[in-house]
Amino acid sequence: MDPDVTRTVMAVPLITAAVELLKRQGMPAAWAPPAAIVLGVALSLGYAVAGGSVWFEALIGGLATGLGSMGLYSGVKHYRAAGRENGR
């Protein structure tokens, strides 16, 4: 498997968890999407600095990772809301 794909797949739930932790520490929910993007870009650029990839590819990969994390969070939130409506 491609190491970049593996890194991205592993980073998405980590970023989601980090954003959730920030929210529990008092960060407003409205800041969750920008926080996810910033964390994704920071992780990806950190990987690039360590010699893993070119910075521009890391920037694009970080944006994709942050946006993927936002989608994961949104999907879980939607699933939980639907479960509450159905009495689960």
Residue pairs with C-beta under 8 A, 6 or more apart in sequence:
3 52
4 53
4 61
7 47
7 52
8 61
8 64
8 65
8 68
11 40
11 43
11 44
11 65
11 69
12 65
12 68
12 69
12 72
13 69
13 72
14 43
15 36
15 39
15 40
15 43
15 65
15 66
15 69
16 36
16 69
16 72
16 73
18 39
19 32
19 35
19 36
19 39
19 69
19 73
20 73
22 31
22 32
22 35
23 29
23 32
27 35
32 70
32 73
33 70
36 66
36 67
36 69
36 70
36 73
37 62
37 63
37 66
37 67
37 70
38 66
39 66
39 69
40 62
40 63
40 64
40 65
40 66
40 67
40 68
40 69
41 59
41 62
41 63
41 66
42 62
43 62
43 65
44 58
44 59
44 61
44 62
44 65
45 55
45 58
45 59
45 62
47 53
47 58
48 54
48 55
48 57
48 58
49 55
52 58
53 61
